[in-house]
């Protein structure tokens, strides 16, 4: 679970910084965050390593925030583009 969380976190982080693709990175980030929680819950003993799960959680949360920012920015850009097209059509 912990390695899966880290892999999903890294993939979602990479996807989130790509323009337009970043809007769908949350689809990978959320399962990564869930697997991180499961991995940390299963690692109850002190000798159990939680590092991968924590890294997956951090990368997943960062990717989620970037993804939502990308979606908001894309939405604003599309609204401005629509407004510009309507202005050009009215000429």
N, C-alpha and C positions, 0 to 999 in steps of 0.2 A: 504494500500500500504506500509506503513512504517513498519508494523510488518512483512509483507511478505518479504520485503527487508532484514530485520534483520535475519529472518529465513534462507533465501537463502544464505546470507553472512556467517552465522555460518556453514551451511551445506557445502558450498564450501570450507571454511577454513579447516574444518575437513577432507574433501576429499582430499584437496591439499597436506596434509602432509603424506598421505599414499603412499608408493612407488608404482609405476606403475598406480595406480588409480588417482594420482595427475595430470596425463596428460589429464584427462577428466573433472577435476574440473572446468575448465573455462566455461564449458557448463552450470554450475549452477551459476557461479560468474557473468557472463555478465547480465543475467536477474535480478540478485540481484542489480547490479549497476544501471540498467535502472529503476527498481522499486524505488530505493533510490532517483533518480532524480525526478521521478514523485511525490513521497511523499513529497520531499522538495518543489517542485513547488506548490503543493496543500496547503501546510502549509504557507500561506501568512501572517496571523495575528500573532502578537507577542505571543498571548496565545496558539497558535497551537504548539504542541510539535514536534520538528524536531529531537529529540534525537535518536529515533529508525531508522529514515532514515539516519542520519549521521553515526550511528554505522553500519548499513547495508552497507553503501558506503565504510567505512573504511575496514570492514572485506572482502567485495567483492574485493576491490583493492588489499589488501594483498594476498588474495587467488589467484587472477589472476597472480600476480607476482610469487608466489610460484609455481603455476601450470606451467607457462612458464619455470621456472627454472627446474622443474621436467622433462618436455618434453626435454629440451636441454640436461640434464644430462642423461636421458634414451637414447637419440639418440647417444650421445658419447659412452655410455656403449655398445650399440648394435653394433656400428661400431668397437669398440675394440674386441668384441666377434667374430664378423665376420672375422676380421683380424687374430685372434688367431686360429679360425677353419681352415681357408685357409692355415695357416702355418703348422698346424698339418696334414692336408690332403696332403701337398706336401712332407712330410717326407717319 
